[in-house]
Amino acid sequence: MNRTEWLESLKPGDKVLLEGDGYRGIRTVERLTPTGRVILKGRPDQFINGAHRIDDWHSDTIHKLTKEAKDKIHRSIKIQKIEKYNWKHDDVNKIDAVYDILFGDTK
């Protein structure tokens, strides 16, 4: 199935990969217009031929959500949460357990 056929096959509720400058995310198709424009939940933009042009240099595009893309996004989200986690009030045993999982035995 080529890109045009995939875009034409979209229906409300389908999950798509949204890519823009410096970000990727999973979004849900809210509806399609009679002219084939795609509207995503939570976004006022209309995607024409799978793209929303922001200005002369920037655009957002939608793509088929593959298992690899989904796994990469979920991995990135988890890494961000770990990086931002505040360990200050955690018990040393919990910190040791996490350290052991990441780097091996601390003893």
C-alpha positions as CSV (number, residue, x, y, z in Angstrom):
1,M,0.0,0.0,0.0
2,N,1.5,3.3,-1.0
3,R,1.2,6.6,1.0
4,T,-1.8,7.9,-0.9
5,E,-3.7,4.7,-0.5
6,W,-2.8,4.6,3.2
7,L,-4.0,8.2,3.7
8,E,-7.3,7.4,1.9
9,S,-7.8,4.3,4.1
10,L,-7.6,6.3,7.4
11,K,-10.7,6.4,9.5
12,P,-11.7,8.0,12.9
13,G,-9.9,6.3,15.8
14,D,-6.8,5.2,13.8
15,K,-3.5,5.9,15.5
16,V,-0.9,7.7,13.4
17,L,2.7,8.9,13.9
18,L,3.0,12.7,14.0
19,E,6.4,14.1,13.2
20,G,7.5,17.7,13.4
21,D,10.6,19.7,14.0
22,G,12.3,17.9,16.9
23,Y,9.4,15.8,18.0
24,R,7.5,12.6,17.3
25,G,4.2,11.5,18.9
26,I,1.3,9.2,18.6
27,R,-2.0,10.9,17.7
28,T,-5.6,9.7,17.0
29,V,-7.5,10.5,13.8
30,E,-10.6,12.5,14.9
31,R,-12.3,12.8,11.5
32,L,-11.7,13.2,7.7
33,T,-13.2,15.9,5.7
34,P,-15.1,15.2,2.5
35,T,-12.0,16.5,0.6
36,G,-9.8,14.0,2.3
37,R,-8.1,16.3,4.9
38,V,-7.2,14.6,8.1
39,I,-8.1,16.1,11.5
40,L,-6.3,14.8,14.6
41,K,-7.8,14.9,18.1
42,G,-6.6,17.9,20.1
43,R,-5.2,19.7,17.0
44,P,-7.0,22.4,15.0
45,D,-4.8,21.8,12.0
46,Q,-5.9,20.1,8.8
47,F,-3.4,17.7,7.2
48,I,-3.5,17.9,3.4
49,N,-1.9,14.9,1.8
50,G,-0.6,14.0,5.2
51,A,1.1,17.3,5.9
52,H,0.4,20.5,7.7
53,R,2.6,23.4,6.6
54,I,3.4,25.8,9.5
55,D,5.5,28.2,7.5
56,D,8.1,28.2,4.7
57,W,10.6,26.1,6.8
58,H,8.4,24.0,9.1
59,S,5.7,21.4,8.6
60,D,4.2,18.5,10.6
61,T,3.5,15.2,8.8
62,I,1.6,12.1,9.6
63,H,2.9,8.6,8.9
64,K,1.8,5.0,9.4
65,L,2.4,4.0,13.0
66,T,4.8,1.1,12.9
67,K,5.7,-1.1,15.9
68,E,9.3,0.2,15.7
69,A,8.1,3.9,15.8
70,K,5.8,3.1,18.7
71,D,8.5,1.3,20.6
72,K,10.9,4.2,20.0
73,I,8.4,6.8,21.3
74,H,7.6,4.8,24.4
75,R,11.3,4.3,25.1
76,S,12.0,8.0,24.7
77,I,9.1,8.9,27.1
78,K,10.4,6.5,29.7
79,I,14.0,7.8,29.4
80,Q,12.7,11.3,29.9
81,K,10.8,10.3,33.0
82,I,13.8,8.6,34.5
83,E,16.0,11.6,33.7
84,K,13.6,14.0,35.4
85,Y,12.8,11.8,38.4
86,N,13.7,13.4,41.8
87,W,15.6,10.7,43.8
88,K,16.1,13.1,46.8
89,H,13.5,11.5,49.0
90,D,13.9,7.9,48.1
91,D,15.2,5.2,50.4
92,V,18.7,4.1,49.7
93,N,17.5,0.5,49.2
94,K,15.3,1.7,46.3
95,I,18.2,3.6,44.8
96,D,20.5,0.5,45.2
97,A,17.9,-1.7,43.5
98,V,17.5,0.6,40.5
99,Y,21.3,0.9,40.3
100,D,21.7,-2.9,40.4
101,I,19.2,-3.2,37.5
102,L,21.0,-0.6,35.4
103,F,24.7,-1.3,36.2
104,G,24.9,-4.6,38.0
105,D,25.5,-5.5,41.6
106,T,26.7,-2.6,43.8
107,K,28.3,-4.8,46.5
